[in-house]
Structure formats: structure tokens, C-alpha cells
């Protein structure tokens, strides 16, 4: 049976600072839910927490931005409420409950389990940050025999970040971790939000209410708050750009995002994956995965089974087509056989 306990001792929560808390070992940890506050008001976790590090026996297992954890949860179809930061080890979106539990962090023989949080700043020094939380756990393994003895399974989900400066057009990413089988490589590009933008259908231009655009935005995408999109194909001025789509969108807020339009994966000189962005998204959609949460989510386990992974012996090259010269941040999810491997 899973149990839920409150987390105590989250100390040092300050703007621009860091806080550490520990959880008991000798059990399996399924997940952590943190609530984030500014001035006692529940506030979006992305405005409070910058980065999350998870350590077992002082060995780093995760070191990722908090915003990526929220985007990953949404990719998996989980509705994340405002002010909640989900940290999943057992992933609720997995194809079956046994597969889900197989990713629990089994701390039966571990000496320590530590979570480190680093915090953002608001620009107002008097703002007070607070974090509260709970965690879920159990005492046993997954499978029980006729005598009730449980089998322990250790599958350690690792998360790490690789950032590259991609050139426009084809670009090779060849420094991803290959020591352990890869489940996913979730790629994101810088995003900046705008005020109101209008697309006029007649001349196919996008007009911003204030200076927003730059010549370097050609090849990027406007993503409106209603979900519609427009690709920027030409630059006129800081308030006007040409877009590819002919549609009418009036006075909606939007994000401007870099585009990754194609991906090709070669492992040990064998081509394992090739798809346009929209084709890749269609396969994910079949299994309830929301590809819009990342610029291009590369999910070898899109069937939501942990047995679907990419195993690499010697080399891995992920070739992308980038819409413009831009930073590309890759969150790699791999499965290790132990916390020290």
C-alpha cells in the first residue's frame, strides 16, 4: 500500500537561494508534490523554483529545471495545477501499474536521499517565498509470490540536461549520455512571451501591439493562447512580420518559440528514427502524449512501456533541422541499474 507523508524541514527558502530536504531511506519513493507560495499566495512553481536536484547516496540522479518537470508531466497528460511542482519517480502515465511502479526509487539499502531546490528572484526583495510538500512511498517490492515474499526491482530513472547552440538547418547532437538505455530526449528551445498580437488574413502579417520582433525571429513560430500557430517567414519591423499561415487571429497573447522541424536518430551507425515534427507528434498523440509541451519530444517509449528504450553500444547521433540558429536544451531520460552506476 502507498502512503503519503508531509515533508518537514524545508529550510533556507529565499529568493535566489537554495534549500535542501531529506527523506527517509529503507523504503520505496514514488513521488513528491511541492506547493509553492509567494507572500502566502499559491504561485506558479516556475516563478518560484529554478532547478531541482535529486541525490541518492550523494550521487546526483537528476539535475533539471523545474519548468521541464512541469512540461514533462503535461506531456504525459497530467493536469498540473497552478502552484504545484510534481516530481514523479513512479510515472502515472505508464501503460500499466506494474510498469509504473517499476520506476519507484527503491531506497531499501540507500544511505541518504536528498532533494535540492534553487530559487528564482522576483525583483521585489520583500517578497517571501515558501515551499510545502508531501511524498508518497511504500515498504515493499512489486511482485509477491504465493508466500507473500516481494521481489525488489531497481530501475533508476536518470534525468540530465545537455544544451547546444544549433545552427540553422541540419545540426548534429552527438554528446547525449549513452551509458544507459535512453527512454526519451525532450528538446526545448527558448521561449519569450508577448502582449497582444494580431494576424490579418488579407496580407498574411502578424502585428504586435508593441516592439517585439527581431530579424532573428525568421524561422520561429508564434504560438497563440488559443492553440493556433503561425510560422514567421519574413521580418518587416519590430512590430510586423510575415507569416506563412493565412488566418485571422485578433488580439491574443502568444509565445514565440524556436522550431525543430525534423529529427533523425542513428545509434551505432543504424538509423532508428526519422520523422518530421508533425509526424513525430502524431505517434505520440496515439498514446495520449502532448507533443506541444516541447519543441520536439523524442520518446522512444511512446507506448508508455519502460521496456521500450534505445540501447546504445558505442555511438549516438541525433540530427535535427533547426528553423534558425538557436539554443536547444535536451533533457535526457535514461534507466540505470543502480544509483551508483
N, C-alpha and C positions, 0 to 999 in steps of 0.2 A: 504494500500500500504506500502511495505517495503521501508525504506530509509537507506541511507548509509552516515555516517559522519566520518570525521577524528577524531582520538583520540589525544588530546593535553595534555601537562603536564606530559609526562612520564619522570620523573626526577630521578636522582640517579642511572643511568645505568652505572655500573662499574664492572670490574672483581671481582668476589667473593662477590659482594654487593647485594643490593635489591632495587627494585623500586616499587612504588605504583601509580596507577592512578584510578580515579573515573569517572563513567559515570552518566548521568542524570537519575533520577528516574521519576516516573509518565508516564512510557512507557513500552513497552514490548521489551526485548532484545533478538534477535535471535542468534547472533554470533559475534565473534571478530576474526579478521585476523591480526596477528602481523608479521612484516618483521624484520629479524634480520641481523645485519651487524657487521663485524669486519674490522676496518680500511676502512670504507666506501664501503666494498665489501660484497654483499649479501652472507651470510654464513649459512650453515645448522643450524637450530634452536637448534638442540640437542647439538651443540658445544657452544652455547651462553646461553640459558636458562636452568636452572637446574630444577626449580619447579614452579608450578602455583597454587596460592590460590585464590579462589573466595569467597567473603564475601557479604552477604546482611544483613543490619542492624547489622553489626559487628559479625554476626554468620557465621562461616565457612561452606560453601556448598561443595567446592572442595578443596582438598589438594593433588596434584598428580604431578609426574614427567612430564616434558614437552614431553619427549620421548614417554610416554604412550599415550598422546593425539594424537600424530602423528601416532602411531601404530594403535590406535583405528579408526582414520579416514581411514587409509588404509584397515583395517579390513572391514569397511563399503563400500569399493570400491571407495573411493575418492582418486584421484591422487594428492598427496601433493607435491608441487614444492619445490625445494631447497630454504632454507631461509624463509619458511613460517611456522608459528605456528598457526594452526586452533584451535579455542575454540568454539565448537558448543554447543548451548543450544537447538535450533530447529535443529534436525539432518536431513540433506538432504537425507539420505538413507532410511528413514521411508517409509512404504508401500504406504501411500497416504499423500497428502499435509495437510489435516486436522490433521492427526496423527502427522505429523512433527511439525506443529505449536503449538500443544498441549503442547509441552515441552519448549516453549519460557518462559523466565523468566519475569513474569508479575510484574513489579515494580510500579504499579499504586499507591499503598499505602505504598511503602517502603520508609524508611528514607535515606538509603545510599546503594550504590553498589560500591564495591571496588575490584580491582584485584591487587594482589601482585606477583611480579616476583622475584625469586632469580637467581643469575647468576653464571656461572662456571668461571674457570680461564684457561688461555691458556699456562701458563708457561713463557710467554713473557710479562713482566709488562707494556711495552709501547703499547701493543695492545689496541685499543679503541673500545669499544662496543657501539652500537646504536640500538635502537628499535623504529620502527614506526608502526602505525596501523590504522585500521578503524573498525567500528562496524555497524551492521545492526539492525534496530528497526522498530516498528510501534506503532500506537496510540490506537489500538482497541483490541477487543476480537476476537474470532474465528467465531462464528455463528451469522448471522444477521436475525432478524425476518422481517415481512412484513413492519414494520415501520422503519427499519434500525437500531434498537437497537441491540447492540452486547453483546454476552454472554462472560464473562470472565471465563477462565479456569486456575486453578493453579495446575500444576503438576511440582514439583520441583525436577529436576534431581540432585541427590547427587552422588559424587564420592569420595571414600576414599580408603586408602591403608592398607592392612594387610600383614605383612611379617612373614614367619615362616621358621624354619630350618628343612626341611623334611629329614627323614631317608630314606635310600634306601629301596624300596619295598612299601607295603601299608602304608599310612600315613593319619591320620585324621586331617582335618582342621575344627575346631568347634568354632571359635571365630569371624566368619564373622558377620556383622551387620544384625539383624533380625527385627528391629523395624518397618521398612517399606518394602513393596514388592520389591523383587530383580528382576532386569532385566537381569543383567549379572555379572559374576565373571570372569575377564580376568586374567589368570595366566601366569606369565613370570618367566624365570629362568636366572641366569647370563649368559651373552654372552661375549666372547672375540674374537677379530678378529685376523687373521693371515696373513702372507705373502703367497707366493705360496705353494700349497700342491698338490701332485700328487698321484693318486691311480693307482697301476699297477694291471692289471686284472689277471695276471698269479698267483701271490702269495697272492692276496687279502690283500694288505697292503697299508697304506697311509703313504707317506713320505713327511715331511715338509722340506722346504729349510733352516730352522734354528730351533734351540731348541724351541719347542712349547708345546709338550705333557707332561702330568704328569700321574702317575698311577691312580690318582683320576678321570681321564677323561673316564675310562671304564664305559660304560653305557650312555655316552653322544653322541651327534650327530654332524657330520661335515655337514654344510650347505654351499654348493658352490655358487659362484656368478652367476652360470648359472641355479640355482634352484635345481640341483641334490643333493642328500644327501647320507651319509654313517654313519652307526652306529658303534661306537668304541666298539669292543668286547674284545680286549686284548692290553696290553701295552708291548712294546719291549724296547723302549728308548725314549729320549726326542724328537727324530725326526722320529720315526717309531712306528706305532700302527697297530694292526689287525682290519679289518673292516668286517662287515657282508656281504655287497653287493659286487658282482663281476661285476666290470665295469671299464671302462678306462676313467680317468679324468686327464688331464695334465695341470699343472702349472696354476691353478685358485686360486684366493683368496677365503677365506672361513671364516665362523664364526663357533665357537664351542659352542654348546648350550646344556643345560641340557634337558632331556626328561621327559615328563609326559605321560605315555603310556595308562592310564586308569583313568576314573572318575566315581564316583558313588555318587548320592545326595540323602540323606534321610532328609526329612523335617517332623517334628512332628512324627518321627518313621515310616514314609511311604516313600518307595523308589519312587522317582520321575524321576530319570535319571540314566542311566548306559550305558557306551559306551567306546569302545577302542578309542584311539586318532584318528585313521583314520576314524572310524565310525562317531564320533562326527563331524569331518571335512566335511564329505560327506553331512550331513544335512545342515550345514552352506553353503556349496557350492551351494546347490539347490536354495538358496536365494541370491546368489551373494556375500557372505561373505568370506573373505580371511583368513582362519584359520592360515596360516603360519605366521601371524603377532605376534602371541603369542605362548607360549609353549603349552597352551591348553585354548582356549577361550570357556567358558561355557556361552552360550547365550540362556536363557530361552525364549527370544523374537526373536529367529532366523527367525521368519516370518516377522520381522521388524514392528510389531504392539505393541504399548505400553500397550495394554490390555493383552498381553501375558507376565505374570510375575509369579514369585514364591512367594506366600504369606505364611508366617511362623507365627504360633501362639506362639510356645514355644521353639522349638529347631531346629537347622540345623547342619548337619554334611556332609562335602564334603570329601569323601575318594578318594585319588589319589594313583596311583602307580608311584613312582619316580624311574628313572633309576639309580640314585646314590644319596648319601647324598648331599643335596644342599639347598640353599636358594630358596624359592618360594615366589614371590611377587604377591599378589592378588589385583586387582583393582575392587572394588565392586561398581556397579551402581544400585542405588535404587531410588524409586519415593516417595517423601514425599508430604503431602497435603498442607504444608506451609513452609516458610523459617525458622520459629521458631520451627517447630515440631521436 
